[in-house]
């Protein structure tokens, strides 16, 4: 049984991520936790009594609106063909988004968080929404970020960008291997080289990855003379991947891939869901 958290803001992007999750995991026994959070209001010190009363009214209104939207969402899900493998539980939380997600992940031993990305209006790219970006590196379970233009079809090839700094892949990559085995998909591993050859430590890490992924069909690629961000995007585009996987590392790969100067954008990954693993899980 898998426990999957589906945070929702009731937007169209959010619904598309939920739809993708239900199709991706249609053959797996899953409990889906639909969660909506709304931020607590803080009273201004100068008008504490008045503000408290006003905030209470606002919070009650937000809660009632969330209940109504969640009921609508449940009806939308119930209108889909019934899947006996799937059960749904709902919750509304008065807390900041990241805190609410972290609490739910811990409470229900969540295996993955699946949520949508935010569309960049007028641009042929997708930016990670602030909620999605805020979770990166803060959860031990994987995050699957689903662009709004993605409709699930099949999984034939999964990309995985690595720097071969991981000493053991046994715990952290179980989702990648499970998906590859279930869909009989190929895993294409790409390493962006700074030097022409791997160090002994990196070569050892690569051998451990090879051993871990067996018997999944796996192909290895190397790119040189290109930045990590650009190399990963070029690889994803050239392979026409169905998914791309990365390991979030503080002040390292992920910040290079999604930094402020790039508006946390994934210019080509707009076409593919992104699985984000946390280095702390390895």
C-alpha positions in Angstrom: 0.0 0.0 0.0 1.4 3.4 -1.0 0.5 6.6 0.8 0.4 9.6 -1.6 -0.1 13.2 -0.6 -1.9 15.4 -3.1 -1.8 19.0 -2.0 -4.4 21.1 -3.8 -5.3 24.7 -4.2 -8.3 23.7 -6.3 -6.8 25.2 -9.5 -6.8 23.7 -12.9 -3.1 22.9 -12.6 -3.7 21.1 -9.4 -6.5 19.0 -10.9 -4.3 18.0 -13.8 -1.6 16.9 -11.3 -4.2 14.8 -9.4 -5.4 13.3 -12.7 -1.8 12.4 -13.6 -1.2 10.8 -10.3 -4.3 8.6 -10.5 -3.3 7.4 -14.0 0.4 6.9 -13.0 -0.6 4.8 -10.0 -3.8 3.2 -11.4 -2.4 -0.4 -10.9 -1.1 0.3 -7.4 -2.9 0.0 -4.1 -2.8 3.6 -2.9 -4.3 5.8 -0.2 -4.4 9.3 -1.6 -4.5 12.2 0.9 -6.1 15.2 -0.6 -4.9 18.2 1.4 -5.7 21.9 1.3 -3.9 24.4 3.5 -4.7 28.1 4.1 -2.4 30.5 5.9 -3.2 31.7 9.4 -3.9 35.4 9.7 -1.9 37.5 12.3 -3.6 40.4 14.1 -1.9 43.8 14.0 -0.6 44.8 17.5 -2.2 48.3 17.3 -5.7 46.9 16.7 -5.4 43.5 18.3 -9.0 43.1 19.5 -10.6 44.4 16.3 -8.2 42.5 14.0 -8.6 39.3 16.0 -12.4 39.5 15.4 -12.0 40.3 11.8 -9.3 37.6 11.3 -11.6 35.1 12.9 -14.4 35.9 10.4 -11.9 35.8 7.5 -10.5 32.4 8.7 -14.0 30.9 9.1 -14.9 32.1 5.6 -11.7 30.6 4.2 -12.4 27.3 5.9 -16.0 27.2 4.6 -14.8 28.0 1.1 -12.2 25.2 1.3 -14.8 22.7 2.5 -17.0 23.6 -0.4 -14.1 23.3 -2.9 -13.0 20.0 -1.4 -16.5 18.6 -1.7 -16.5 19.7 -5.3 -13.1 18.0 -5.9 -14.4 14.8 -4.4 -17.4 14.8 -6.7 -15.0 15.4 -9.6 -12.9 12.4 -8.6 -16.0 10.2 -8.0 -17.2 11.0 -11.5 -14.1 9.2 -12.9 -14.2 5.4 -13.5 -14.0 3.7 -10.1 -10.6 2.2 -9.2 -10.8 -0.4 -6.5 -7.1 0.1 -5.8 -7.6 3.6 -4.7 -9.0 5.1 -1.5 -9.2 8.8 -0.7 -8.9 10.8 2.5 -9.2 14.6 2.8 -8.0 17.3 5.2 -8.1 21.1 5.5 -5.3 22.6 7.5 -4.9 26.2 8.9 -1.2 26.4 8.5 1.5 27.5 6.1 1.9 25.3 3.0 5.3 23.9 3.7 4.6 23.2 7.4 1.3 21.5 6.5 2.9 19.3 4.0 5.8 18.3 6.3 3.3 17.4 9.0 1.2 15.3 6.7 4.2 13.5 5.3 5.2 12.6 8.9 1.7 11.7 10.1 0.9 9.3 7.3 4.3 8.0 6.3 3.9 9.5 2.9 5.7 7.8 0.0 5.5 10.6 -2.4 4.1 14.1 -2.8 2.5 14.8 -6.2 1.6 18.4 -7.1 1.4 20.7 -10.1 3.7 23.3 -11.3 2.7 26.9 -12.1 2.3 28.0 -15.7 4.3 31.1 -16.8 1.8 33.2 -18.7 2.8 34.0 -22.3 6.1 32.0 -22.1 6.9 28.6 -23.6 8.1 27.3 -20.2 6.9 26.2 -16.9 8.1 27.7 -13.6 8.0 25.8 -10.4 5.4 27.5 -8.3 6.5 29.0 -5.0 4.7 26.2 -3.1 6.5 23.5 -5.0 9.9 25.3 -4.9 9.5 25.8 -1.1 9.3 22.0 -0.5 12.6 21.2 -2.3 15.1 19.8 0.1 12.7 19.8 3.0 11.0 16.5 2.6 12.5 13.0 2.9 10.0 11.5 0.4 10.2 12.3 -3.3 8.2 15.1 -4.9 6.7 14.6 -8.3 6.1 18.0 -10.0 3.6 17.7 -12.9 3.4 20.5 -15.5 -0.1 21.6 -16.5 0.3 20.6 -20.1 1.2 16.9 -19.3 -1.4 14.2 -19.9 -0.4 10.7 -18.8 0.1 8.3 -21.7 2.8 5.8 -20.8 6.3 5.7 -19.3 8.9 4.4 -21.7 12.0 6.3 -20.7 13.0 8.0 -17.5 15.9 10.3 -17.3 18.1 10.6 -14.2 20.7 13.4 -13.8 23.5 12.4 -11.4 26.9 13.7 -10.2 27.9 10.3 -8.7 28.4 11.7 -5.2 26.0 9.3 -3.6 27.5 6.3 -1.8 24.4 4.2 -1.6 21.3 4.2 -3.8 19.4 1.5 -2.0 17.0 3.7 0.0 16.6 6.9 -1.9 15.8 5.6 -5.4 13.2 3.0 -4.7 10.5 5.0 -6.5 12.5 5.3 -9.7 13.2 1.6 -9.8 9.6 0.7 -9.0 8.3 2.9 -11.8 10.8 1.6 -14.3 10.0 -2.0 -13.5 6.3 -1.5 -13.5 6.2 0.3 -16.9 9.1 -1.8 -18.3 10.8 1.5 -19.0 14.4 2.3 -19.8 16.4 4.5 -17.4 18.8 7.0 -19.1 21.4 8.3 -16.7 23.2 11.5 -17.6 26.3 12.9 -15.9 27.6 16.3 -16.7 31.4 16.1 -16.5 33.7 18.8 -15.3 36.7 16.6 -16.1 37.2 14.1 -18.9 37.3 11.1 -16.5 35.5 10.0 -13.3 37.5 10.0 -10.1 37.8 6.6 -8.3 35.1 7.7 -5.9 32.6 8.7 -8.6 33.4 5.5 -10.6 32.6 3.5 -7.5 29.3 5.4 -7.1 28.4 4.6 -10.7 29.0 0.9 -10.2 26.7 1.0 -7.2 24.0 2.6 -9.3 24.4 0.0 -12.0 24.0 -2.7 -9.4 21.0 -1.1 -7.8 19.1 -0.6 -11.0 19.4 -4.2 -12.3 17.5 -5.7 -14.0 16.1 -2.4 -15.3 17.4 -1.6 -18.8 19.8 1.3 -18.1 21.9 3.4 -20.4 24.6 5.9 -19.4 25.5 9.2 -21.0 28.1 11.9 -20.4 28.0 15.5 -21.4 31.0 17.8 -21.2 31.7 21.5 -21.8 28.2 22.5 -20.7 26.6 23.8 -17.6 24.6 21.5 -15.4 21.3 23.3 -16.0 21.8 23.6 -19.8 23.1 20.0 -20.1 20.2 18.5 -18.2 17.7 20.4 -20.3 19.4 19.5 -23.6 19.4 15.8 -22.5 15.8 15.8 -21.6 14.8 17.4 -24.9 17.0 15.2 -27.1 15.8 12.0 -25.5 12.1 13.0 -25.5 11.8 11.6 -21.9 8.6 10.8 -20.2 10.0 11.8 -16.8 13.2 13.4 -15.5 14.7 12.7 -12.0 17.1 14.8 -10.0 18.5 14.8 -6.5 18.0 18.0 -4.6 21.3 19.1 -3.1 21.6 22.3 -1.0 23.9 24.9 -2.6 24.7 22.5 -5.5 23.1 20.9 -8.5 19.5 21.9 -7.8 20.3 25.5 -7.1 22.1 25.7 -10.4 19.1 24.1 -12.1 16.5 26.3 -10.4 18.0 29.5 -9.2 16.5 32.9 -8.9 18.2 34.2 -12.0 16.4 31.6 -14.0 13.1 32.2 -12.2 13.2 28.5 -11.1 12.4 27.7 -14.6 12.6 24.4 -16.5 12.4 25.5 -20.1 12.1 22.0 -21.6 10.9 20.1 -18.5 7.6 21.9 -19.2 6.8 18.8 -21.1 7.8 16.2 -18.5 7.1 15.5 -14.9 10.0 16.0 -12.6 10.8 13.6 -9.8 12.8 15.4 -7.1 14.7 13.2 -4.6 16.2 14.6 -1.4 19.9 13.9 -0.9 19.1 13.4 2.8 17.1 10.2 1.9 20.2 8.4 0.6 
